[in-house]
Amino acid sequence: MDEAQQPDIVDNDGEPKRNFRRVLEDRASDAEAKAEALESELAGLKRTEAFRTAGLDPTDARQSYFVKGYDGEVDADAIRQAALTAGFITETDQVGQAPGQFREELAAQQRVADAGLEGQPVANPGLNDRIAATKDPEELRALMRSEGFEFNVQG
């Protein structure tokens, strides 16, 4: 490695500093601390995801008590069984259901999708055939106006 890559280990002449070992030990300590913090964060995220998969919402005030107090196996099935036994969820609760704040939005989107499926077509089903049967532009324009279409062509 050159001087630019390790400014703390070599001096201006390119010679190793007397305390280069201490510098390396400090770097190793910093790296170990960062790795430990990231491992802890990852474990917390896995735990939270396991509760969500089990059908619990860690942000729900009532269910958060169970989440904080649970000390069993961090497995969605085990968590779900313990929550059922403790009465925090019921058998009718869906596994993997969206967290509280998203449930209403998901339900609203589902209602919109359902309404679209049950709605009437936007255009008259026979309109394409009637358009093909027109003989001149004026007849086509009159047909389109009768169907609610307006054209404002300049030129």
N, C-alpha and C positions, 0 to 999 in steps of 0.2 A: 504494500500500500504506500502511496506517496504522502507527502506532508499535508496536502489539502484534505485528505481523508481522515487523518488522525492528528489534529492540531494540538490535542492535549497530551499526547504521548511523546512527541519529538519537539525539540527546541528549534530555534531559527536556523541553526547549523545542520539540522537533520539528524542530530544525535539524540538518542533516547534520554528523556528526562529522568532524573533520579527517582521520582515518585510515580513512574508510569504504572507500576503494579497497583498502587492505590487508585489511580484513575480507572484502571480496568476493573478492579474490585467494586468501585462505586458504580460503574456502568452495569456490571452484572447484578448488583443489588437493585438498581433501578429497574432493570429488565424483569427480575424475579417479582418485584412488587407489582409491576404493571400486569404481568401474567397472572398473578394471584387475584388481582382486582377483576380482570376480565373473566377468569374462571368463576369467580363469585357471581358476577353479573350474569353470565351464561346460565349458571345453576338457577338463579332467580327467574330468568326468562323461561327456562324449561318448566319450572314449577308453576308459574302463572299460566303457561300454555296448557299444562296438564289439567289445571282446574277449569279452564275454559272448555277444553275438550270434554271434560266430565259433565258439562252443563251448568257450571257455576260461574257467576260473574264476580270477579274479585273486587270490582268497584261498587257493587251493591252493598249498601250499609249492613243489611242483615247477614248476607252471605259472607261478608268480609270477616266476621267473627269466626266463622268456621275455617276460612282460609288461614287466618292467623294462628288458630289453635291446632290445626291439623298437623300431626307429626308422624303419620304413617307412610306407607310406600308411595312414592311419587309416580303413580300410574293412574291414568284416567279411569280405568274400571274400578280400581281400589278406592279412589277418591269418590267416585260416584256412589259406590256401595256404602261408604262411610257417611256420605251426605244424606243418602236415603234413610239410613238407620237413625241418624241424628235428627231427621225431620227438616233439614234445610231445603231439600227439593223433594218432589213427588215423582212417582213413576210416569206421570203424564208430561213432565217437563221433557223437552226434546234435548237429546245429546247434541252438542255442537251448535246449539242455538246462538244466534248473535248476541253480544252483550247488550244490556239495557238500552243505551242511547241509540243503538242501531236497529232495535227491534221495530220501533214505530216507523222508521224510515223504510225498512225492508217491507213492512206490511203495506205502507202507502204505495211503494213501487209495484208490489204485487197486485194491488187493486187497480192501478193504472194499466198494467199489462192485461189483467183479466177484462177490463172494460174495452180495451182495444180489440181483444179477440171476439167479444160479443157485439161490437159496433157494426154499423152498416158500412158498406163500401163507400169510398169517397166519390167515385164516379159511377154513373149509371152503367150497369154491365153491358148493355147493348150499344153504348155510345160509339165504340170503335167501328162497329158495323155501319152505323148511320153516318159516321164521318166518311167512311170509304164510299158510301153511296152518293155523296154530294157530287154535283156536276160542275160547279163554278165557285169562285171565292166568296161571292155574296151569299150563296146558299150555305156554305160552310160557316161564314161569319154569323148568319142568322141562327143556325143550329147551335153554335157555341154560346151565343147570347142567351138562347132559351135554356141552356144548361147552367147558366150563371157565370160563364167565362167572359171576360172583357179584354179587348185588345186595344192598345193605344200605340199603333205603329206610325211613326213619323216618316214622311218621305214620299 
